[in-house]
């Protein structure tokens, strides 16, 4: 990526998150980046492609941010709770208006839009992460537990972005800890019954 294209994507990323995707035009992105509209179109082809690259880059940054949190702990329970810890820390620095994917989906709900795949893909990745981590705690109930953890996590991100109540992500983490304790107990009881 050329320096001008990088500046344009960086400017678009800030503008899209702060003001909304539909509210930001190519003229504003070009002006903020100090490039011409021609540079934008030569590199990206369309505003839609800039949106795709903004969301894909944000997801890539989130996954890179999350990985050390999950890798730093070894127990299944701690790894799940580490996702909430990472989200809390990410939100403090990168997401004062809530989840960029949720915000983007509020503006882009058409599955035919090229950015829709990025949005849905990021949420599918999160569900797969929670389900995979849950498998170590409750193998027979991993799908259900993964979905419940995802709902707690996503609800916390929305509540955080809307400032519904303070410490929404921490509250969701506490609820996840209770859920995991109960799930572990239920799994142990089910195993005991089968013996």
N, C-alpha and C positions, 0 to 999 in steps of 0.2 A: 504494500500500500504506500502510495506517495505521501510525503509530508502534508500536502494540501488536502488529500483525501482523509488522512488521519485527523487533521484539524476539523474537517467537516463532520466526520463521524462523532468526534468528541463533542463538538458543539451541538449536533443533533441530539446526542444522548442526554445532555443536560436539559436542552429545551423540551424534548419530548417528555421527559420525566417531570419537569417542573410545570410545564404549561399544558401538556396533553398533545397527543399526536395530531389530531385534526386542527388544533389551534396554531400549529407551527407550519409555516410554508417554506418552500425551497429558498425564497428570497431571504428570509430571516436566517436560515441556516448558513447560507453563503455569506451574508453580512457578518454574522458572529464569528465565522471561521476565517474571514478575510480571504475568501476565494470567490471565483466567479461561478455563476450558475452553470456555465459550460463545464467547468471542472467537476461539479457535482454530477451532471448528466453523463459526462465522459466516463467517470469512475463507477457510478451507481446505476445509471440508466433511468431511474425513476425514484420518486419519493418512497414508494412502497418498498423498494430494495434497501433504501436507507433505514427504514423501519425494521425490516428483517435483520439487517446487520446490527442495528442497535440492540434489538432484543436478544439475538444470538450471542453477541459479545457480553451482554449483561448476564445471561445465563452461564456462559463460560466462566466469567469472573466469580459468580456465586458458587459454582461447583468447585473451583479452585480454592475459594475461601473456606468452604465447608470441609473439604477433605482432611486437613490437619486436625480439625476438631474430632472427627469420627475416628481417625487413625490414632489419636493420642490416648484413647481409652480402649480397654480390652473386653469388658463384659458387655453382653448384648443390651442390657438395660442402660448402661452408661453411654453406649454408642447412640441409642435412640435419643436419649436426653441431650446428647451433644449436638444433635441437629437443632434443637430448640435453643441451646446456648449460642450456637453459631448464628441463628436467625436473629436473636436478640442483639448480638454484637454488630451484625451486618446492618440491622435496621437503624441502630444508633448513628451509623456513619453514612450509609448509602440509601436508606429507604424511609425518610421521614414522612413521605406521603403514602406509605404502604408498598405493597408488592407491585413492581413494574409490570409483571405479567397480568395480574388481575386488573390493573389500571388500563393496560393496553386492550385487554379483552372487553372492557366496558366500551371501548371505541371501535374495536374490530371483532365483530361476532360472526362474520361471514366466513364459513369454512373455505371458500374459494380464494380468500385473500391470502397472499403468500406468507404473511406474518402469522396467520392463524396456526399454521403447523408448528411454528416455533413456540407459541404460547401453549398450545395443547401438549406439545412434546415436553416442555419443561415440567408441566404438572404431571404428566404420565411418568416422567423420570422420578419426580418426588414420590409418587405413589409406589413405584417399583422399589425405591430406596427404603421407604418405611416397611413395605411388605417383606423385603429381603431381610431387614434387620429384625423384624418381628418373628420371622421363621425360627430364629434361634431361641426364642422364648416360648412360643406356642406353635409348634409346627402345624398342627391340624387346624389352627384358627388364624394362621398368618394373614390370609387375605382380609378377613374381617378386622383383625387388629390393625393391619396396615391402613385400611380405609379410615378407621376411627382416628388413628394417629394423624393421618393426613388432614382430616376434618378439623381436628384440634389446631394443628399447625396453620392451616389456611385461614381459619376463623380468627386466629390470633393476629395474623398479618393484616387482615381487613380491619379488625378492631384497633390495631396499632395505628394504621394509616388514617382512620377516621377519628382517632383520639376519643374513642367511646369511653374508655376508662384507663387509668394508668397501669402500666406493667402488664399489658395483655399477653405478651409472649411469655413472660415469667409465670403468669397464671396458667396458661396453657401447659407449660412445662410441668407445673405442679400436678395438674390433672392427668397428664401423661404418666407421671411417676406413679400415681395412684392406680391408674389403669394397668400399668405394667405389673405392679405388685399383685393386683387381683388376677391378671392373666396368668402370671407364673403360678399362683396358688391353684387356679382352676386347672391348669395343665398338669400340675403335680397330682392333684386329686383324680383326674381322668386317667393318668398313668397308673396310679395305685389301684383303681377299679379294674383296669384291664389285667392286672397281675393275678 
